[in-house]
Amino acid sequence: QVQLVESGGGLVQAGGSLRLSCAASGRTFSTYIMGWFRQAPGKERELVATISWSRSTYYADSVKGRFTISRDTVKNTVYLQMNSLKPEDTAVYYCNYRRDSYESWGQGTQVTVAS
């Protein structure tokens, strides 16, 4: 079992920045993929960014050049640095851990971008 706890959400003006953190605990393995998803009201959950155990990264087109995903293996924490935020980035952001057929989700953290 892997437990994920997100933090760092909040209210920010358009053009501002936020950094989300996701701390993993429990039985984590050395090979995995962690990522961030988001879900806006009335919309499906969508993938934002992922980072693998080898530090390979992926970004959705909508956030490329503005968001950066990174990880600290000592702290077992994944970060999402979000810059140049737009109102359309408003959503609940969820951390995800995946290894083979197993996956775990965090409880979500709200990000609201005011115009």
C-alpha positions as a LaTeX table, in Angstrom:
\begin{tabular}{lrrr}
\hline
Residue & $x$ (\AA) & $y$ (\AA) & $z$ (\AA) \\
\hline
Gln1 & 0.00 & 0.00 & 0.00 \\
Val2 & 1.22 & 3.46 & $-0.91$ \\
Gln3 & $-0.28$ & 6.53 & 0.72 \\
Leu4 & $-0.13$ & 9.91 & $-0.99$ \\
Val5 & $-0.66$ & 13.27 & 0.67 \\
Glu6 & $-0.87$ & 16.42 & $-1.44$ \\
Ser7 & $-0.34$ & 19.97 & $-0.30$ \\
Gly8 & 0.26 & 23.41 & $-1.75$ \\
Gly9 & $-3.03$ & 24.24 & $-3.41$ \\
Gly10 & $-4.78$ & 27.56 & $-2.95$ \\
Leu11 & $-6.08$ & 30.72 & $-4.57$ \\
Val12 & $-3.82$ & 32.69 & $-6.90$ \\
Gln13 & $-4.25$ & 35.48 & $-9.43$ \\
Ala14 & $-3.83$ & 34.75 & $-13.12$ \\
Gly15 & $-0.17$ & 34.86 & $-14.04$ \\
Gly16 & 0.88 & 33.73 & $-10.58$ \\
Ser17 & 2.61 & 30.57 & $-9.40$ \\
Leu18 & 1.97 & 27.69 & $-7.03$ \\
Arg19 & 3.95 & 24.61 & $-6.11$ \\
Leu20 & 2.16 & 21.40 & $-5.28$ \\
Ser21 & 3.79 & 18.65 & $-3.24$ \\
Cys22 & 2.92 & 14.97 & $-3.00$ \\
Ala23 & 4.52 & 12.94 & $-0.23$ \\
Ala24 & 4.49 & 9.17 & $-0.66$ \\
Ser25 & 4.72 & 6.73 & 2.22 \\
Gly26 & 4.29 & 3.02 & 2.69 \\
Arg27 & 5.60 & 0.29 & 0.47 \\
Thr28 & 7.09 & 2.26 & $-2.42$ \\
Phe29 & 9.33 & 0.61 & $-4.97$ \\
Ser30 & 12.33 & 1.86 & $-6.89$ \\
Thr31 & 10.57 & 1.59 & $-10.27$ \\
Tyr32 & 7.36 & 3.55 & $-10.63$ \\
Ile33 & 5.64 & 6.43 & $-12.34$ \\
Met34 & 4.18 & 9.30 & $-10.39$ \\
Gly35 & 2.07 & 12.04 & $-11.80$ \\
Trp36 & $-0.46$ & 14.77 & $-11.40$ \\
Phe37 & $-4.00$ & 14.73 & $-12.73$ \\
Arg38 & $-6.65$ & 17.39 & $-12.43$ \\
Gln39 & $-10.41$ & 17.55 & $-12.55$ \\
Ala40 & $-12.39$ & 20.71 & $-13.14$ \\
Pro41 & $-16.11$ & 20.94 & $-12.27$ \\
Gly42 & $-18.20$ & 19.11 & $-14.84$ \\
Lys43 & $-15.15$ & 17.73 & $-16.64$ \\
Glu44 & $-13.34$ & 14.43 & $-16.69$ \\
Arg45 & $-10.09$ & 13.91 & $-14.84$ \\
Glu46 & $-7.16$ & 14.64 & $-17.11$ \\
Leu47 & $-3.45$ & 13.91 & $-17.01$ \\
Val48 & $-1.24$ & 16.92 & $-16.35$ \\
Ala49 & 2.29 & 15.55 & $-15.98$ \\
Thr50 & 4.21 & 12.41 & $-15.05$ \\
Ile51 & 7.72 & 11.52 & $-13.94$ \\
Ser52 & 9.20 & 8.05 & $-13.95$ \\
Trp53 & 11.76 & 6.40 & $-11.72$ \\
Ser54 & 14.35 & 7.26 & $-14.40$ \\
Arg55 & 13.22 & 10.92 & $-14.31$ \\
Ser56 & 11.62 & 10.74 & $-17.72$ \\
Thr57 & 8.84 & 13.34 & $-17.86$ \\
Tyr58 & 5.64 & 13.90 & $-19.81$ \\
Tyr59 & 3.44 & 16.98 & $-19.98$ \\
Ala60 & 0.02 & 17.63 & $-21.38$ \\
Asp61 & 0.12 & 20.15 & $-24.22$ \\
Ser62 & $-1.96$ & 22.59 & $-22.18$ \\
Val63 & 0.75 & 22.95 & $-19.52$ \\
Lys64 & 3.98 & 22.56 & $-21.50$ \\
Gly65 & 6.37 & 25.40 & $-20.84$ \\
Arg66 & 4.45 & 26.50 & $-17.74$ \\
Phe67 & 4.49 & 23.50 & $-15.38$ \\
Thr68 & 7.48 & 21.48 & $-14.20$ \\
Ile69 & 7.32 & 18.12 & $-12.46$ \\
Ser70 & 10.21 & 16.97 & $-10.30$ \\
Arg71 & 10.93 & 14.55 & $-7.48$ \\
Asp72 & 13.07 & 14.21 & $-4.39$ \\
Thr73 & 13.89 & 10.54 & $-3.87$ \\
Val74 & 15.24 & 11.13 & $-0.37$ \\
Lys75 & 11.97 & 12.70 & 0.74 \\
Asn76 & 9.81 & 10.43 & $-1.45$ \\
Thr77 & 8.09 & 13.56 & $-2.69$ \\
Val78 & 6.98 & 14.72 & $-6.10$ \\
Tyr79 & 6.46 & 18.38 & $-6.91$ \\
Leu80 & 4.52 & 20.28 & $-9.53$ \\
Gln81 & 5.75 & 23.81 & $-10.06$ \\
Met82 & 3.01 & 25.77 & $-11.81$ \\
Asn83 & 3.88 & 29.13 & $-13.36$ \\
Ser84 & 1.91 & 31.56 & $-15.52$ \\
Leu85 & $-1.31$ & 30.13 & $-14.16$ \\
Lys86 & $-4.52$ & 30.68 & $-16.09$ \\
Pro87 & $-8.16$ & 30.57 & $-14.94$ \\
Glu88 & $-8.58$ & 27.37 & $-16.97$ \\
Asp89 & $-6.03$ & 25.70 & $-14.68$ \\
Thr90 & $-8.61$ & 25.86 & $-11.90$ \\
Ala91 & $-9.30$ & 22.31 & $-10.73$ \\
Val92 & $-8.74$ & 19.77 & $-8.01$ \\
Tyr93 & $-5.26$ & 18.35 & $-8.52$ \\
Tyr94 & $-4.63$ & 14.71 & $-7.65$ \\
Cys95 & $-1.33$ & 12.92 & $-7.15$ \\
Asn96 & $-1.01$ & 9.43 & $-8.61$ \\
Tyr97 & 1.43 & 6.58 & $-8.03$ \\
Arg98 & 1.55 & 3.70 & $-10.48$ \\
Arg99 & 3.64 & 0.54 & $-10.67$ \\
Asp100 & 2.60 & $-2.33$ & $-12.90$ \\
Ser101 & $-1.10$ & $-2.95$ & $-12.20$ \\
Tyr102 & $-1.10$ & $-1.14$ & $-8.85$ \\
Glu103 & $-1.99$ & 2.50 & $-8.45$ \\
Ser104 & $-2.78$ & 4.84 & $-5.61$ \\
Trp105 & $-4.38$ & 8.30 & $-5.48$ \\
Gly106 & $-4.10$ & 11.21 & $-3.13$ \\
Gln107 & $-7.08$ & 13.03 & $-1.70$ \\
Gly108 & $-6.69$ & 16.03 & $-4.00$ \\
Thr109 & $-5.85$ & 19.68 & $-3.47$ \\
Gln110 & $-7.84$ & 22.60 & $-4.84$ \\
Val111 & $-6.19$ & 25.12 & $-7.14$ \\
Thr112 & $-8.19$ & 28.21 & $-8.00$ \\
Val113 & $-6.89$ & 30.81 & $-10.43$ \\
Ala114 & $-8.73$ & 34.13 & $-10.37$ \\
Ser115 & $-8.89$ & 36.27 & $-13.48$ \\
\hline
\end{tabular}
